[in-house]
Amino acid sequence: MSLAHNKSTVLQAYKAFDLGDIEQGKRLVSPNIIGCVMGSHKLEGVDAFLSMH
């Protein structure tokens, strides 16, 4: 994927979450996402990643 495509996907995901469309946002995030939060454990998967918000 190109940088422009990645940027567009990220912006679409942010917009979906901002509008409360969690399911659409989840479809735009990789199911294999790994998030790291200072002072927390590693978050693996979309549901774990979203649970920190």
C-alpha atoms as a printed R data frame, in Angstrom:
   type eleno elety resid chain resno       x      y      z
1  ATOM     1    CA   MET     A     1   0.000  0.000  0.000
2  ATOM     2    CA   SER     A     2   1.101  3.517 -0.682
3  ATOM     3    CA   LEU     A     3   1.591  6.180  1.942
4  ATOM     4    CA   ALA     A     4  -1.449  8.034  0.587
5  ATOM     5    CA   HIS     A     5  -3.610  4.886  0.897
6  ATOM     6    CA   ASN     A     6  -2.410  4.246  4.458
7  ATOM     7    CA   LYS     A     7  -3.071  7.861  5.427
8  ATOM     8    CA   SER     A     8  -6.569  7.691  3.962
9  ATOM     9    CA   THR     A     9  -7.322  4.479  5.858
10 ATOM    10    CA   VAL     A    10  -6.144  5.923  9.173
11 ATOM    11    CA   LEU     A    11  -8.201  9.087  8.673
12 ATOM    12    CA   GLN     A    12 -11.287  6.987  7.825
13 ATOM    13    CA   ALA     A    13 -10.792  4.950 11.002
14 ATOM    14    CA   TYR     A    14 -10.457  8.094 13.156
15 ATOM    15    CA   LYS     A    15 -13.592  9.536 11.544
16 ATOM    16    CA   ALA     A    16 -15.556  6.319 12.161
17 ATOM    17    CA   PHE     A    17 -14.515  6.247 15.830
18 ATOM    18    CA   ASP     A    18 -15.277  9.978 16.218
19 ATOM    19    CA   LEU     A    19 -18.769  9.375 14.837
20 ATOM    20    CA   GLY     A    20 -19.282  6.420 17.165
21 ATOM    21    CA   ASP     A    21 -19.236  3.844 14.360
22 ATOM    22    CA   ILE     A    22 -17.065  1.378 16.257
23 ATOM    23    CA   GLU     A    23 -17.739 -1.548 13.914
24 ATOM    24    CA   GLN     A    24 -16.613  0.434 10.853
25 ATOM    25    CA   GLY     A    25 -13.541  1.629 12.724
26 ATOM    26    CA   LYS     A    26 -12.694 -1.949 13.701
27 ATOM    27    CA   ARG     A    27 -12.959 -3.041 10.049
28 ATOM    28    CA   LEU     A    28 -10.358 -0.416  9.135
29 ATOM    29    CA   VAL     A    29  -7.857 -1.490 11.814
30 ATOM    30    CA   SER     A    30  -5.695 -4.560 11.279
31 ATOM    31    CA   PRO     A    31  -6.921 -7.528 13.333
32 ATOM    32    CA   ASN     A    32  -3.248 -8.115 14.219
33 ATOM    33    CA   ILE     A    33  -2.661 -4.645 15.674
34 ATOM    34    CA   ILE     A    34  -0.312 -4.464 18.637
35 ATOM    35    CA   GLY     A    35  -0.456 -1.402 20.843
36 ATOM    36    CA   CYS     A    36   1.888 -0.379 23.626
37 ATOM    37    CA   VAL     A    37   0.899  2.000 26.387
38 ATOM    38    CA   MET     A    38   3.383  3.305 28.940
39 ATOM    39    CA   GLY     A    39   2.865  1.590 32.263
40 ATOM    40    CA   SER     A    40   0.631 -1.047 30.734
41 ATOM    41    CA   HIS     A    41   0.956 -4.427 29.120
42 ATOM    42    CA   LYS     A    42   1.126 -5.064 25.380
43 ATOM    43    CA   LEU     A    43  -2.307 -4.891 23.750
44 ATOM    44    CA   GLU     A    44  -2.817 -7.461 20.990
45 ATOM    45    CA   GLY     A    45  -5.816 -7.417 18.661
46 ATOM    46    CA   VAL     A    46  -8.451 -4.845 17.825
47 ATOM    47    CA   ASP     A    47 -10.648 -5.440 20.890
48 ATOM    48    CA   ALA     A    48  -7.718 -5.163 23.305
49 ATOM    49    CA   PHE     A    49  -6.510 -2.032 21.550
50 ATOM    50    CA   LEU     A    50  -9.960 -0.438 21.741
51 ATOM    51    CA   SER     A    51 -10.413 -1.398 25.380
52 ATOM    52    CA   MET     A    52  -7.771  1.135 26.409
53 ATOM    53    CA   HIS     A    53 -10.009  4.009 25.244
